[in-house]
């Protein structure tokens, strides 16, 4: 934006008085890139972001053949139609200059991203996840449909239930440390005493989750906490 100004002051001294006359002129020129930047800044400042999140906005590029625009007044910027911006917003930029008024509408694409664990490569059903299979990346929150993870270590040792494509978030419904229908070790803890038994998981479970398992010897259902791959614990 280029701003040119003319400020002239003339002091006329008359007997017993002083007269101050001031003349001023304001004029600004905005390139297409500057108008797009103003639209992006307005949208970014209008949104509320999570502490660990980030906003990415990108305005539609104007035709480079369009000439720069002039305005003798500060620009008035708003969201067209008072819409609540989510994935896209239309920004209205208006010049209220009485001599040459103009109005411009700019679509702006919005992404709200936050760091989550994604697959470094394709993960297939039955595969046991290792640290080499994972990485943390900024992901658009609109792509997330289920619980996700921010710490890769929480997924190391889990088994893949549903295919996860490379660079996609690993969601809780796609993995399990104990999977429904599989044989599990039931660890019962009494102080320093540990008793092991076998059973069958009646539901999927991730680390720290409480699930129902059926004891193979007693044929009774019990509740236990998932503490490792294929292992649940009672009494800890």
Secondary structure, DSSP 8 states (H G I E B T S, - for coil): -EEEEEEEEEEEEETTEEEEEEEEEEEEEE-HHHHHHHHHHHHHHH----TTEEEEEEE----TTS--EEESS--EEEEGGG---SSEEEEEEEE--SSS-EEEEEEEEEEEEEEEEEESS-B-TT-B--GGGEEEEEEEGGG--S-B-S-GGGTTT-EESS-B-TTSB-BGGGEESB-TTSEEEEEEEETTEEEEEEEEESS-B-TT-EEEEEETTT--EEEEEEEETTEEEE--
